[in-house]
């Protein structure tokens, strides 16, 4: 499975971005049953978990993004999304998606930069 994240860019604090991550070369029976997650890695930081979405749509979030970010999925497109609102400078990072067990190959991620 290849994971292709997109949608990053430069945004001012308080702004919004929507990230997408497509699991290419995945078949529905591989993607649909998996809990998918977003992760991020800021400059000089370790990669950290941001949000997850289970096959039934149940979502969980890191405290740092709760109330600002929304994760969703479209199984027909084998794609997960991350809607980011009220963005903060601290959200600056490379964003990746993977399963909740991080057992698929990491893609290149997408750079998100929030300016003050």
C-alpha positions in Angstrom: 0.0 0.0 0.0 1.2 3.5 -0.9 0.1 6.4 1.1 -0.1 9.7 -0.7 -0.8 12.8 1.5 -1.6 16.1 -0.1 -3.2 19.5 0.6 -0.5 21.1 2.7 0.7 24.6 2.3 1.3 27.9 3.9 -1.5 29.4 6.0 -1.8 32.2 8.5 -2.6 31.5 12.1 -6.4 31.2 12.5 -6.7 29.8 9.0 -7.8 26.4 7.6 -6.5 23.6 5.5 -7.8 20.3 4.4 -5.4 17.4 3.9 -6.1 14.3 2.0 -4.4 10.9 2.1 -5.1 8.3 -0.5 -4.1 4.6 0.0 -3.2 3.7 -3.5 -2.7 0.2 -4.6 -5.0 -0.8 -1.7 -8.1 -2.9 -2.2 -11.3 -2.2 -0.3 -10.8 -5.4 1.9 -7.5 -4.0 2.9 -8.4 -0.4 3.6 -12.0 -0.5 4.9 -11.4 -2.6 8.0 -8.5 -0.5 9.2 -8.4 2.3 11.7 -6.6 5.1 9.9 -4.7 7.9 11.6 -2.9 11.2 10.9 0.5 11.9 12.4 2.8 14.9 12.2 6.4 15.7 12.7 7.4 19.2 13.5 10.9 20.6 13.1 13.3 18.9 15.5 10.4 16.8 16.9 9.5 13.2 16.9 6.5 12.1 14.9 3.4 12.3 16.9 -0.1 11.0 16.6 -2.8 13.6 15.7 -6.1 11.8 15.1 -7.7 8.5 14.2 -10.8 7.2 12.6 -12.1 3.7 13.0 -14.0 1.8 10.3 -17.3 2.7 11.9 -16.4 6.4 11.9 -15.5 6.7 15.5 -12.9 9.4 15.9 -10.3 10.3 18.5 -8.0 13.3 18.7 -4.8 14.4 20.5 -5.6 17.0 23.1 -3.6 19.6 21.2 -6.0 19.5 18.2 -9.3 18.5 19.8 -12.0 20.9 18.8 -10.0 22.3 15.9 -9.3 19.3 13.6 -11.7 16.8 12.1 -10.8 13.5 10.6 -13.0 11.7 8.1 -12.8 9.0 5.6 -14.2 7.9 2.2 -13.9 4.2 1.9 -15.0 4.3 -1.8 -12.0 6.4 -2.5 -9.7 4.8 0.0 -9.0 8.2 1.3 -8.8 9.9 4.7 -9.1 13.6 5.3 -8.0 16.0 8.0 -9.9 19.3 8.2 -7.8 21.7 10.2 -9.4 24.9 11.5 -8.2 27.7 13.8 -4.7 26.7 13.0 -1.8 27.6 15.3 1.9 28.2 14.6 2.5 25.0 16.7 0.6 23.0 14.0 3.6 23.6 11.6 4.8 20.1 10.6 5.0 17.5 8.0 1.7 15.5 8.1 1.4 11.9 7.3 -1.3 9.3 7.4 -1.0 5.6 8.2 -2.9 2.9 10.0 -3.3 3.2 13.8 -0.5 0.6 14.0 1.7 2.4 11.5 2.2 -0.8 9.7 2.0 0.5 6.2 4.8 2.2 4.4 5.1 5.8 5.2 4.6 8.2 2.3 6.4 11.5 1.9 3.8 13.4 3.9 2.7 17.0 3.2 4.2 20.1 4.6 2.0 22.4 6.6 3.4 25.8 7.6 1.4 28.2 9.8 2.7 31.7 10.0 1.9 34.2 12.8 
